[in-house]
Amino acid sequence: MNQTRNFLMFALLAVAYFLFVAWEKDYAPPPPPATQTSAGASASTSDGSVPGAVPPAAAVGTAPAIASAASREAAPSQLITINTDVLRLTLDTRGGSLVHADLLAYPKVAPTHKEPNPPPTVLLDNDQGRYFVAQSGLVSSSDTAAQDQPDHLALFHSDKTSYTLADGQNTLDVALTWHDAAGLKVTKTYHFTRGSYVIDVSQSIDNATAQTWQGSAYQQLQRVAPPKPASWFSHYTDPEQRSFQGAAWYTGEKFEKLDFGHFSEKKDALDASIKGGWAAMLRLYFFAAWIPPADQTEHYTTTTIDPGSANPRYLIRAVGPALSVAPGQTVSSQARLYVGPNVQGTLDAIAPGLDLTIDYGMFKAIAVPMHWILSQLHAITKNWGVAIILLVLLIKGLTWKLTAVQYKSSAKMRKLAPRIQALKERHGDDKVKMQQATMELYKKEKVNPMGGCLPVLITMPVFYGLFFVLEYSLELRHAPFLWIPDLSAPDPFYILPVIYAAVMLGTQWLNPAAAGMDPTQAKMMKVMPLLFTVMFAFFPAGLCLYYAVNGIVGLGQQWWVTHHVDREAALTTG
């Protein structure tokens, strides 16, 4: 009964959590349209430019005033395809922007017999309903250059329309050029490396004019919010809907994030100069991030583009320090762009703090080591399902004596049930005397009614920690186990939820309702197996596997402990 009551607590907390998050997303009041904003949350035009005077080049970190002349937008651009061993990309000569990215090693859905080769996951996309692009550019501090400068709206030129990283080739460079009538030339180069999701991006300024060019380089990510769930139920059953979606950044010391619903609020807007940081847009399992040089101070801002429209775009931008290019000189600006998966334990090698994009929230202290243990077990077994089973056995082994105390207490409480019922009949409605008599009985029989509390305090954090590991860890995405094609998705045949319901029935058989239990509570205990079957039917199969195996082992341990308690009682009375 103790175990059933414990898991009832888990269920209520979990359902309350998901209902609260769903309600927040579905019914929270929309942010008011921005009418007057600061530099960190400035109102922007539909092209992503920021209206207002162009800042002086010395004003490091000021949001760039990027021209949005209709004549420049009217000129046709060209799309360039790039194929590496891990990415299939599309560059637009309009600004030299990265407008599409397929992650070739990560299929959109788990392979099946009907669809053995599903299409790859799309991270960046220029489709208006899923708009998510990476842009970069240069902005001059001169007002005279505001209408014609190499920003993310300028029209670049490419010698080819298709580039491929050939077999045996380790690197690939894709160069785009822009120049004006006065003699200023900019070359934007994308450098790709085999097996890497990190793209080196350089912007080289060649000044053949008679005047010094001054300005700043910037990088930005634009994205629309994902569609809202059709109902709270779809939110509850879809991990992508439950996960964080929005901007994130690293200050060199702290990881911070901003969901789309709070972009227009001044108090939450980003407006800060940061050294050694980065700016990203996150979604479940994957993300894109601009990473400036670690020794360079950049000014980071967030803004909403067309905040009053039906489909606003959200932008996070990093503006570099002032650049000065004298006549006849060439100066380059460097940055890195990460477009790829959230693989724990590998991202900090790319940039400090990048591992934090795998956001386990308040359960990070439990989830991170649990993920590490799972990874070590997977390295031995080569199967995540088997690794989860071994994790169950490991945790049960470490807590064996602790849970044995709980089961022993439960067995003794069951033995005392008839005597407690007799005390209730003797004292009637006198609750004070009833409580005193009950405590004296517990003391006499050496029974601790709180014996099951400590295991609950240990099990509950493990439950939530493992929940986030199984839901947010990319390695478990599409990981198969026996009949289950994806341990991060629900069991397609509901076998594990049914097994767990059977385990709960066995637990109830070992723990019949206590004497004097409230009738409503007794009925609730009887329907708990059905409630848990329904609830676990929508949980990740890996979590169901963990709790099904944990329940089976726990049921066996409880039977063993109860058997020994009954035998000891029989020897004592005999």
Secondary structure, 3 states (H helix, E strand, C coil): CHHHHHHHHHHHHHHHHHHHHHHHHHHCCCCCCCCCCCHHHCCECCCCCCCCCCCCCCCCCCCCCCCCCHHHHHCCCCEEEEECCCEEEEEECECCEEEEEEEEEEECCCCCCCCCCCCEEEEEECCHHHCEEEEEEEEECCHHHCCCCCCCCCECECCCCEEECCCCCCEEEEEEEEECCCCEEEEEEEEEECCCCEEEEEEEEEECCCCCEEEEEEEEEEEECCCCCCCHHHHHHCHHHHCCCEEEEECCCCEEEEEHHHCCCHHHCCEEEEECCEEEEEECCEEEEEECCCCCEEEEEEEEECCCCCCCEEEEEEEEEEEEECCCCEEEEEEEEEEEECCCCCHHHCCCCHHHHCCCHHHHHHHHHHHHHHHHHHHHHCCHHHHHHHHHHHHHHHCHHHHHHHHHHHHHHHHHHHHHHHHHHHHCCCHHHHHHHHHHHHHHHCCCCCCCHHHHHHHHHHHHHHHHHHHHCHHHCCCCECCECCCCCCCCCCHHHHHHHHHHHHHHHHCCCCCCCCHHHHHHHHHHHHHHHHHHCCCCHHHHHHHHHHHHHHHHHHHHHHHHHHHHHHHHHC
